[in-house]
Amino acid sequence: MDKKKLKKRFKIRYIIFLAVFLVLAFNEGNRTLLRRFFEQNKLKKDIENARDENDLLKDRICYLENEPSYLERMVRSELKVIAAEEIEYRFS
């Protein structure tokens, strides 16, 4: 008799669990909520990356405004500028 009660309890719990799972899995609201959760996490990462890049650009602006040697190096490397008395050597 005890085994029958245990089997019946197990079946009832299994059916309840299955019903709850199906309601949660196939409910459009829950799927939308889950989709929004992942989208929110992605957007938070994007914001964090943009803030990091913004900090780097602020540092670069500060260096460009206050460090003549940094400014000269950036002009030389990015704009390919050379001084009047310098000779440019190119190796291929």
N, C-alpha and C positions, 0 to 999 in steps of 0.2 A: 504494500500500500504506500509505503514511503517513497518508493521509486516512481510510482505513478504520479504522486504529488510533485516530486522534483521535476519529472519530465513535463508536467503540465505548467509548472512555474517557468521552466526554461523556455517552453514554447511561447508562453505569454510575453515574457521579457524579450524574446527574439522578435516577435511580431510587433511589439511596441517600438523596439529599437529600429526595426526595418521601416515602420511607418514614419517615425520621426526623421530618419535618414532620407526617405523619399520626399517628404515634405520639404526638407531643407535643400535637397539637391535639385529638385525640379521646380522650386519656387523662383519665379522670375526676379522678385525683389532681392532674394539672397544672392542670386548670381550677379545682379547689378551691383549690389553692395560689395561683393568680392572683387569684381572688376574695378570698381572705384577705389577700393583699398590698394590694389596693385598700381593703379594709375597715380594715386596720391604718393605712394612710395617712390615711383619713378620721377615724379615732379619734384619731390623733396631732394632727390639726388641731383637732378638737373640744377636746382636752385643752389645747392651747396657747391657744385662745380662752377657755376657762374660767379658765385661770391669769391671762390678761390682765384679764379681768373681775374676778377675785378681787383682783388688785393695785389696780385702780381703786376697788373697794369698801373695801379696807383704807385707802387714802388718804382716801377720803371719811369713814370712821369717825374717822380721826385728826383731820381738820379739824373734824368735829362735836364731838369731845371737847375740842379745844384752842383753837378759834377761835369766840368768841361771835358775831362778825359773820356768819360762815358759817352758824352754827346759826340765827341770826335770819333770814337770807335764805332758807334752806331751809324754815323754818316758814312764812314769809310766802308763798313761791311754791307749796309743795306742799299746805299745809293751808289756805291763803287766810285767814290770821289777820291782823288789823289791831290796832294799839294803840288804847287807849281814846279818846285825843284825836284820832285820825286820822279823816279823812273819805275814804271810798272812792269813787272816780270810775269809772264804767263807761261805755265808749264802744261803741256798736253800729254 
